[in-house]
C-alpha cells in the first residue's frame, strides 16, 4: 500500500524522467550485454530516493531484454545449423552453471541485506559501488582476473552486490570475459541476467 501511495505522489516530470532512463538503459543493455542497471540506478535514485521501488522494475526490465536477445541469438544458431554444418551454441552453459554455483549464496545474503537495511543506507551503498566502478574506468583499470581464486572472489562479490542492488555486472563480466568465448559472451550474460534477476 505504501508503494502505491508513493508512486501516486510522483509528478508528471518524474514519470517522464523515469521512463526516459529506462529507455536509455535498455539501449545500453542491448548493445553491451550489461551495464543498464549500473548506469540507470543512480539516475533513478536522483528522481526518487527509494531503491525498493526501482529494483523490481529493473529486474523485470532485465528479464524482458535478456530473454528477447538470448532467444534471438538462439534462433540465429538454429538457422545456421539448418543452413550448413552444426553451429556452436550461442550460450556457454558449462561456465554459466559453474559460476552460478559460486554466486548463489552471496546473492541470497545480498537480497536479505536489501530487504532489511534502511533505504538511505542502501542508496549510499549503491552510489559507493557506482563511484568505485567509475574510478576504475576513468583510470582504465577495469576489474579482471587470471587467477581462479580471484575469479571466485569477484564472482562472489558480484553475486552479493547484485543481490543488494542489481549492479554486480562489472565484477561478474570481468570473470566471464576471460572464460567465455567472445561470440558467446553477450548471450551467456543475457541468460545469466534472466536466471539471476
Secondary structure as UniProt FT lines:
FT   HELIX           2..8
FT   HELIX           12..32
FT   HELIX           36..47
FT   HELIX           51..83
FT   HELIX           93..116
FT   HELIX           119..138
FT   TURN            139..140
FT   HELIX           148..165
FT   HELIX           169..179
FT   HELIX           182..196
//
